[in-house]
Structures are given as C-alpha cells and as structure tokens.
Amino acid sequence: MTYSKDVLALNPQLVGEVAVPASKFHNARAEMRGYAFQSGKEAARAGELMMLEEAKQIFGLRFQVRFPLAGGIVYVADFVYLDDKLQAHIEDAKGFKTREYLNKKKLFREKYGKEIEEV
C-alpha cells in the first residue's frame, strides 16, 4: 500500500515506509518468544502452552502443523501437543469461524476421527 501525496506531505516520516493493510478479521499479528503469530489470542495461548511444556505438563508442542485432508485440502493447526497421558491435542485459536474453517473441521474429523479443540 502506498500513501497519497497529501499524506506524505503532512507526514514526512512516512516516506519510504510501507503501510500494512488491516487484516480481514481485524486481528493484529503478535510475537511471543521470537515466534510470530496471526493474533494476540494465538500468541497468548502459545505462551500458556510453552509454560506448560516447561513445567512438563505437556510434551512435543509444535506450531502450525499441516494435516492433509480429502481433495488436496490442507488444514493447518495452530498447536499440536501431547498431554500427560500421551493423548494428542490439536488446537486452533479461533476468533471467527469462517465457512472454510468449518468445512476443514468436518473433513479433519472424518479423516482423523478427532475433534479440533477451539481455544
């Protein structure tokens, strides 16, 4: 995105900067311990899970795990980890459930027999 001449004239410090357009769902990108996340909610949950892993309450925490689905579709889980009983958890930090997400959730359940946990 570029600024108009009028905006640049009134704000000379913007010359050479690139404006970041607002996101479709008004989420702000955030960072936690050097990792970039799509939203503050996702970053906060990542921080919680990192602390749980450090306390040895969960294991094998991974971010942005890809799961192939039927028809060449791919679902990307925000978080995947094992609990103390070695049960797998697939989490998605959801603010807004799009039709696309709901379809992927259904395909995920059909293929893997597990529910996506929404946090």
C-alpha positions, -999 to 999 in steps of 0.1 A, spaced: 0 0 0 13 34 -8 4 68 8 -11 97 -11 10 128 -18 -11 147 7 -5 122 35 32 122 27 34 160 27 18 161 62 38 131 75 73 133 60 84 105 84 63 81 63 84 85 32 99 51 23 77 32 47 52 6 35 18 6 52 5 -28 64 -32 -31 53 -57 -40 80 -65 -77 83 -98 -91 71 -108 -101 106 -91 -72 125 -66 -94 142 -32 -80 149 -1 -100 144 18 -107 176 51 -122 187 59 -145 216 94 -156 225 106 -150 189 77 -167 172 53 -148 150 15 -154 154 -16 -144 135 -32 -128 165 -27 -118 201 -51 -146 212 -29 -171 194 3 -157 209 -12 -157 244 -22 -193 240 13 -202 227 28 -186 258 5 -207 281 14 -239 262 51 -231 264 49 -227 301 30 -260 304 57 -277 284 85 -262 305 66 -275 336 65 -310 320 27 -310 319 25 -313 281 50 -326 256 60 -323 220 45 -288 215 45 -279 178 32 -248 160 15 -246 126 12 -283 119 -1 -292 84 -27 -320 81 -36 -332 46 -74 -336 40 -95 -351 12 -94 -334 -21 -59 -320 -17 -71 -296 10 -47 -288 39 -57 -279 74 -30 -260 94 -35 -265 132 -22 -236 154 -9 -260 181 -4 -298 184 9 -314 217 6 -345 239 -8 -343 274 5 -362 304 -15 -393 293 1 -391 259 -32 -381 242 -28 -358 212 -44 -324 212 -50 -304 181 -59 -267 189 -70 -238 169 -71 -202 184 -103 -191 169 -118 -156 169 -141 -161 139 -152 -193 124 -153 -190 86 -172 -213 64 -138 -226 51 -127 -234 86 -159 -252 94 -156 -273 62 -120 -282 71 -130 -291 107 -156 -315 93 -131 -331 69 -105 -333 97 -130 -352 119 -139 -376 91 -102 -384 82 -86 -384 117 -115 -393 140 -105 -364 163 -121 -330 171 -102 -298 167 -101 -280 201 -110 -244 197 -95 -220 222 
